[in-house]
Amino acid sequence: MMKVLLRTLVFGILLSTLTASCATTVRVYPANRVVVTKVHKPRIVVHKNVKYYRSGGVWYIKKNRRCVSVAAPVGLRINVLPTGYKLVKVKGIRYYKHKGVYYKKSGRDYVVVNV
């Protein structure tokens, strides 16, 4: 009886720890929304008082203890491009593209832009 209680308690603690953080379980919902319960080593960026998480070039926000994929917010600044970006030119202007998101060099940073 004590072993069962201890196992249940440990399992409950582990489960709550894993789901409480924006931390590779993926669920796809209608309207192309992806909800994950775990994001691998996300980079966190605050833009207009909203905390965004970036992992593997995909952007997320936290909603109800889970992370929901979102479009990268235009105007957001980052200092390192995601791995695997491509250099593209549109009307003679250099952009860096990764997973449908365009970045433009601005000083030492990169800014998310609409193209």
Backbone as CSV, one residue per row, in Angstrom:
resi,resn,N_x,N_y,N_z,CA_x,CA_y,CA_z,C_x,C_y,C_z
1,MET,0.819,-1.197,0.000,0.000,0.000,0.000,0.860,1.258,0.000
2,MET,1.891,1.273,0.821,2.776,2.440,0.908,3.533,2.661,-0.401
3,LYS,3.945,1.546,-1.056,4.673,1.665,-2.325,3.783,2.269,-3.408
4,VAL,2.527,1.854,-3.444,1.589,2.376,-4.438,1.367,3.869,-4.205
5,LEU,1.205,4.247,-2.959,1.010,5.652,-2.629,2.234,6.483,-3.012
6,LEU,3.416,5.957,-2.733,4.660,6.652,-3.073,4.816,6.786,-4.585
7,ARG,4.527,5.719,-5.321,4.610,5.779,-6.796,3.637,6.812,-7.357
8,THR,2.428,6.818,-6.838,1.425,7.773,-7.301,1.863,9.201,-7.019
9,LEU,2.397,9.421,-5.846,2.875,10.749,-5.483,4.021,11.204,-6.382
10,VAL,4.997,10.327,-6.617,6.134,10.660,-7.487,5.654,10.926,-8.905
11,PHE,4.750,10.094,-9.420,4.214,10.288,-10.761,3.486,11.628,-10.860
12,GLY,2.701,11.967,-9.857,1.973,13.240,-9.854,2.911,14.436,-9.854
13,ILE,3.970,14.353,-9.063,4.951,15.449,-9.015,5.651,15.596,-10.356
14,LEU,6.065,14.489,-10.952,6.723,14.547,-12.262,5.791,15.113,-13.327
15,LEU,4.568,14.656,-13.335,3.608,15.125,-14.334,3.349,16.619,-14.191
16,SER,3.162,17.080,-12.966,2.912,18.511,-12.784,4.131,19.351,-13.129
17,THR,5.325,18.834,-12.871,6.552,19.560,-13.204,6.705,19.694,-14.707
18,LEU,6.440,18.626,-15.436,6.620,18.655,-16.886,5.585,19.530,-17.578
19,THR,4.361,19.537,-17.086,3.326,20.308,-17.765,3.243,21.751,-17.288
20,ALA,3.905,22.072,-16.201,3.811,23.435,-15.671,4.694,24.411,-16.423
21,SER,5.706,23.922,-17.113,6.591,24.835,-17.815,6.354,24.759,-19.313
22,CYS,6.756,25.854,-19.966,6.692,25.844,-21.419,7.859,24.995,-21.874
23,ALA,7.751,23.832,-21.729,8.931,23.033,-21.898,8.878,22.111,-23.063
24,THR,8.020,17.495,-25.700,7.968,17.508,-27.075,6.679,16.821,-27.423
25,THR,5.692,16.980,-26.495,4.432,16.409,-26.873,3.702,17.448,-27.711
26,VAL,3.275,17.043,-28.884,2.659,18.006,-29.792,1.236,17.577,-30.098
27,ARG,0.319,18.525,-30.085,-1.069,18.288,-30.490,-1.428,19.344,-31.521
28,VAL,-2.068,18.914,-32.604,-2.485,19.859,-33.645,-3.990,20.050,-33.521
29,TYR,-4.413,21.302,-33.455,-5.819,21.644,-33.324,-6.280,22.328,-34.601
30,PRO,-7.600,22.491,-34.775,-8.102,23.204,-35.956,-7.466,24.587,-36.082
31,ALA,-7.497,25.119,-37.273,-6.941,26.444,-37.599,-5.424,26.449,-37.471
32,ASN,-4.793,25.309,-37.709,-3.328,25.173,-37.737,-2.648,25.599,-36.443
33,ARG,-3.335,25.514,-35.328,-2.709,25.812,-34.041,-2.028,24.558,-33.529
34,VAL,-0.838,24.707,-33.071,-0.100,23.594,-32.487,0.111,23.915,-31.020
35,VAL,-0.231,22.969,-30.174,-0.044,23.144,-28.744,0.961,22.113,-28.290
36,VAL,1.965,22.558,-27.580,2.983,21.638,-27.078,3.058,21.769,-25.568
37,THR,3.434,20.673,-24.937,3.601,20.730,-23.492,5.062,20.850,-23.117
38,LYS,5.924,20.706,-24.104,7.352,20.823,-23.815,8.071,21.371,-25.036
39,VAL,8.876,22.406,-24.842,9.686,22.994,-25.902,11.141,22.817,-25.497
40,HIS,11.939,22.280,-26.388,13.334,21.984,-26.071,14.191,23.243,-26.061
41,LYS,14.734,23.586,-24.932,15.646,24.724,-24.742,15.190,25.978,-25.490
42,PRO,14.043,26.535,-25.123,13.562,27.713,-25.852,14.365,28.962,-25.531
43,ARG,14.452,29.852,-26.517,14.982,31.187,-26.289,13.769,32.049,-25.984
44,ILE,13.885,32.877,-24.981,12.764,33.705,-24.563,13.021,35.144,-24.983
45,VAL,12.014,35.751,-25.630,12.102,37.136,-26.082,10.823,37.849,-25.644
46,VAL,10.965,39.011,-25.049,9.799,39.807,-24.655,9.616,40.908,-25.687
47,HIS,8.396,41.002,-26.230,8.066,42.005,-27.246,6.699,42.585,-26.901
48,LYS,6.640,43.884,-26.687,5.400,44.573,-26.315,4.727,43.895,-25.117
49,ASN,5.528,43.622,-24.104,5.080,43.017,-22.848,4.510,41.608,-22.985
50,VAL,4.820,40.914,-24.079,4.403,39.525,-24.267,5.661,38.674,-24.329
51,LYS,5.673,37.591,-23.578,6.826,36.704,-23.562,6.657,35.647,-24.659
52,TYR,7.591,35.640,-25.624,7.593,34.671,-26.721,8.713,33.659,-26.490
53,TYR,8.434,32.422,-26.858,9.421,31.350,-26.761,9.738,30.897,-28.181
54,ARG,11.036,30.754,-28.498,11.452,30.312,-29.831,12.277,29.057,-29.683
55,SER,11.879,28.025,-30.402,12.623,26.769,-30.397,12.542,26.175,-31.791
56,GLY,13.687,25.877,-32.372,13.715,25.305,-33.713,13.121,26.219,-34.762
57,GLY,13.163,27.522,-34.529,12.629,28.475,-35.496,11.124,28.653,-35.422
58,VAL,10.469,27.993,-34.480,9.020,28.120,-34.300,8.777,28.993,-33.075
59,TRP,7.799,29.882,-33.175,7.481,30.817,-32.095,6.264,30.334,-31.329
60,TYR,6.305,30.489,-30.005,5.218,30.062,-29.130,4.914,31.151,-28.105
61,ILE,3.690,31.122,-27.587,3.353,31.896,-26.396,2.742,30.911,-25.409
62,LYS,2.793,31.264,-24.147,2.270,30.396,-23.110,0.798,30.711,-22.870
63,LYS,-0.043,29.671,-22.902,-1.472,29.801,-22.618,-1.896,28.614,-21.781
64,ASN,-2.420,28.903,-20.611,-2.914,27.840,-19.732,-1.902,26.724,-19.510
65,ARG,-0.694,27.101,-19.145,0.383,26.167,-18.819,0.854,25.329,-20.005
66,ARG,0.503,25.733,-21.196,0.962,25.059,-22.416,1.475,26.117,-23.374
67,CYS,2.196,25.669,-24.384,2.722,26.602,-25.387,1.956,26.429,-26.681
68,VAL,1.519,27.533,-27.265,0.760,27.529,-28.511,1.606,28.199,-29.575
69,SER,1.727,27.564,-30.750,2.521,28.161,-31.824,1.796,29.390,-32.364
70,VAL,2.569,30.410,-32.654,2.027,31.663,-33.175,2.935,32.166,-34.289
71,ALA,2.411,33.118,-35.060,3.244,33.778,-36.068,4.240,34.680,-35.337
72,ALA,5.421,34.781,-35.888,6.426,35.658,-35.287,5.916,37.096,-35.364
73,PRO,5.957,37.836,-34.269,5.439,39.206,-34.273,6.349,40.154,-35.049
74,VAL,5.765,40.890,-35.971,6.520,41.853,-36.767,7.086,42.917,-35.833
75,GLY,8.358,43.226,-36.039,9.020,44.226,-35.211,9.852,43.624,-34.092
76,LEU,9.668,42.350,-33.812,10.436,41.692,-32.759,11.908,41.619,-33.157
77,ARG,12.789,41.897,-32.220,14.233,41.910,-32.477,14.896,40.714,-31.807
78,ILE,15.786,40.054,-32.555,16.589,38.968,-31.998,18.046,39.231,-32.352
79,ASN,18.950,38.648,-31.589,20.369,38.890,-31.894,21.037,37.719,-32.595
80,VAL,20.369,36.563,-32.666,20.928,35.389,-33.350,19.850,34.783,-34.231
81,LEU,20.180,34.553,-35.497,19.231,33.918,-36.409,19.101,32.429,-36.080
82,PRO,17.923,31.839,-36.360,17.762,30.411,-36.121,18.652,29.592,-37.059
83,THR,19.099,28.460,-36.588,19.926,27.575,-37.405,19.136,27.102,-38.618
84,GLY,19.757,27.159,-39.779,19.115,26.693,-41.005,18.457,27.785,-41.823
85,TYR,18.683,29.042,-41.488,18.086,30.144,-42.250,18.679,30.184,-43.663
86,LYS,17.948,30.822,-44.585,18.407,31.017,-45.964,18.469,32.510,-46.251
87,LEU,19.500,32.919,-46.951,19.619,34.306,-47.403,18.820,34.438,-48.692
88,VAL,17.876,35.380,-48.725,17.055,35.608,-49.917,17.059,37.093,-50.242
89,LYS,16.869,37.406,-51.522,16.758,38.798,-51.947,15.381,39.000,-52.551
90,VAL,14.721,40.039,-52.078,13.410,40.407,-52.597,13.518,41.863,-53.030
91,LYS,13.348,42.094,-54.340,13.477,43.441,-54.909,14.809,44.073,-54.513
92,GLY,15.866,43.274,-54.537,17.209,43.765,-54.250,17.549,43.940,-52.778
93,ILE,16.628,43.629,-51.880,16.874,43.773,-50.441,17.154,42.397,-49.835
94,ARG,18.197,42.340,-48.998,18.577,41.077,-48.361,17.702,40.788,-47.143
95,TYR,17.166,39.571,-47.125,16.408,39.084,-45.976,16.955,37.710,-45.606
96,TYR,16.663,37.320,-44.399,17.030,35.995,-43.919,15.713,35.287,-43.612
97,LYS,15.505,34.119,-44.234,14.226,33.426,-44.116,14.420,32.094,-43.405
98,HIS,13.512,31.827,-42.471,13.523,30.535,-41.789,12.091,30.162,-41.425
99,LYS,11.639,29.035,-41.942,10.285,28.518,-41.683,9.204,29.573,-41.917
100,GLY,9.338,30.293,-43.038,8.330,31.265,-43.417,8.429,32.620,-42.741
101,VAL,9.400,32.786,-41.866,9.585,34.065,-41.172,10.756,34.794,-41.817
102,TYR,10.550,36.073,-42.142,11.600,36.886,-42.739,12.209,37.803,-41.689
103,TYR,13.531,37.852,-41.682,14.280,38.716,-40.772,15.120,39.672,-41.610
104,LYS,15.280,40.894,-41.127,16.116,41.880,-41.800,17.161,42.364,-40.809
105,LYS,18.400,42.506,-41.291,19.498,42.968,-40.440,19.258,44.423,-40.056
106,SER,19.441,44.715,-38.779,19.285,46.077,-38.284,20.329,46.286,-37.193
107,GLY,21.439,46.917,-37.576,22.542,47.066,-36.627,23.124,45.701,-36.303
108,ARG,23.193,45.376,-35.029,23.685,44.055,-34.608,22.570,43.027,-34.489
109,ASP,21.337,43.474,-34.623,20.175,42.587,-34.435,19.517,42.240,-35.765
110,TYR,18.507,41.403,-35.659,17.654,41.031,-36.783,16.227,41.312,-36.366
111,VAL,15.446,41.890,-37.278,14.062,42.268,-36.981,13.119,41.450,-37.843
112,VAL,12.035,40.956,-37.248,11.019,40.228,-37.993,10.241,41.237,-38.834
113,VAL,10.119,40.955,-40.142,9.444,41.879,-41.057,8.436,41.132,-41.937
114,ASN,7.496,41.881,-42.494,6.593,41.363,-43.528,7.250,41.609,-44.872
115,VAL,7.179,40.637,-45.744,7.743,40.792,-47.086,6.652,40.563,-48.106
